[in-house]
């Protein structure tokens, strides 16, 4: 596998003129230069997750796509998760995970050590995204039957 070359691959910056922009899978997962990447510290609604009538997972996916439209830079930040590289990504100088949490498109994750707790509190208090839609956390939704 390319694991020995991973830091080099993940350090590359994509620009909108690059012929192979990242592929967005859901609100916290993308593929960059052939590497499947899970954003560190942010847990977005699952793609099929709805909060009432709101397609929260689709909206979170579109939010991630908009953030990385002009380019993204990712660096490995933790051990692999379900075959995906866990990485912190930046776009236009901003931490992508934090931006998603602040916009209410994702929750701070327990394994981040509260890195995005202030961003989550701000989104909750402002009633943004998942907080306005009264979503259950993705980790709870994934465990719920059918």
C-alpha positions in Angstrom: 0.0 0.0 0.0 1.0 3.6 -0.2 1.2 4.1 3.6 4.9 5.0 3.5 4.1 7.8 0.9 1.0 8.9 2.7 2.4 12.0 4.5 3.6 13.3 1.1 0.3 12.5 -0.7 -1.7 14.1 2.1 0.4 17.2 2.2 -0.4 18.1 -1.4 -2.7 21.0 -1.9 -5.4 20.8 -4.5 -6.5 23.9 -6.4 -9.6 24.2 -8.5 -7.5 24.0 -11.6 -6.2 20.5 -10.6 -7.8 17.9 -12.9 -8.5 15.5 -10.0 -10.3 17.4 -7.2 -11.3 15.6 -4.0 -14.3 13.3 -4.2 -16.8 14.0 -1.4 -18.5 10.9 0.0 -20.5 12.4 2.9 -20.1 15.3 5.4 -16.9 14.0 7.0 -15.3 11.8 4.3 -13.5 12.5 1.1 -11.0 11.0 -1.2 -7.8 12.9 -2.0 -5.2 11.6 -4.4 -6.7 8.1 -4.0 -6.6 8.2 -0.2 -9.9 7.7 1.6 -9.9 10.4 4.3 -12.1 10.7 7.4 -12.0 14.2 8.9 -10.4 14.2 12.4 -12.6 15.7 15.2 -15.9 16.1 13.3 -18.8 13.7 13.0 -21.3 14.8 10.4 -24.8 13.3 9.9 -24.7 10.1 7.9 -25.5 10.6 4.2 -28.9 8.9 4.5 -29.7 10.6 7.9 -32.8 12.8 8.0 -33.8 15.0 10.8 -37.5 15.3 10.4 -38.0 16.4 6.8 -34.5 17.7 6.5 -31.9 15.7 4.5 -29.2 16.5 7.0 -26.6 14.1 5.6 -26.9 15.5 2.1 -26.7 19.0 3.4 -23.6 18.2 5.4 -22.0 16.5 2.3 -22.7 19.7 0.2 -21.2 21.9 3.0 -18.0 19.9 2.9 -17.9 20.1 -0.9 -18.3 23.9 -0.8 -15.5 24.2 1.8 -13.0 22.3 -0.3 -14.1 23.6 -3.7 -11.0 25.6 -4.3 -8.5 23.2 -2.7 -7.8 21.2 0.4 -4.7 20.2 2.3 -4.8 17.2 4.7 -2.3 15.8 7.2 -2.6 12.5 9.0 -3.9 13.0 12.6 -4.7 9.6 14.0 -4.8 5.9 13.4 -6.9 4.6 10.5 -10.7 4.3 11.0 -12.6 1.6 9.1 -9.9 1.6 6.4 -9.8 5.4 6.1 -7.0 7.7 6.9 -7.9 10.1 9.7 -6.7 13.5 8.9 -7.0 17.2 9.8 -7.7 19.2 6.6 -7.5 22.8 5.9 -9.1 24.8 3.0 -8.4 28.5 2.4 -6.5 28.5 5.7 -9.4 27.3 7.8 -9.7 24.0 9.7 -12.4 22.1 7.7 -13.6 20.0 10.6 -13.9 23.1 12.9 -15.7 25.0 10.1 -18.3 22.2 9.7 -18.9 22.0 13.5 -19.2 25.8 13.8 -21.7 25.8 10.9 -23.8 23.1 12.6 -23.0 20.5 9.9 -21.2 18.2 12.3 -20.6 17.5 16.0 -17.3 17.6 17.9 -16.1 14.0 18.5 -15.1 12.5 21.8 -11.7 11.5 20.5 -10.8 15.1 19.6 -10.4 15.9 23.3 -12.9 18.8 23.0 -10.9 20.5 20.2 -14.1 21.8 18.6 -16.1 22.1 21.8 -16.3 25.9 21.5 -17.3 25.7 17.9 -20.1 23.2 18.8 -21.3 25.3 21.7 -21.5 28.4 19.3 -23.5 26.4 16.7 -25.8 25.0 19.4 -26.4 28.4 21.0 -27.0 30.0 17.6 -29.3 27.1 16.5 -27.4 26.2 13.4 -27.7 23.1 11.3 -28.1 19.9 13.3 -29.1 22.0 16.3 -31.9 23.7 14.4 -33.0 20.4 12.9 -32.9 18.6 16.2 -30.8 15.8 14.9 -29.7 12.9 16.9 -25.9 12.5 16.8 -24.6 10.4 13.9 -23.1 7.9 16.4 -26.5 7.3 17.9 -28.3 7.2 14.5 -25.8 4.6 13.2 -26.7 2.3 16.2 -30.5 2.7 15.7 -32.4 -0.1 14.1 -33.5 0.2 10.5 
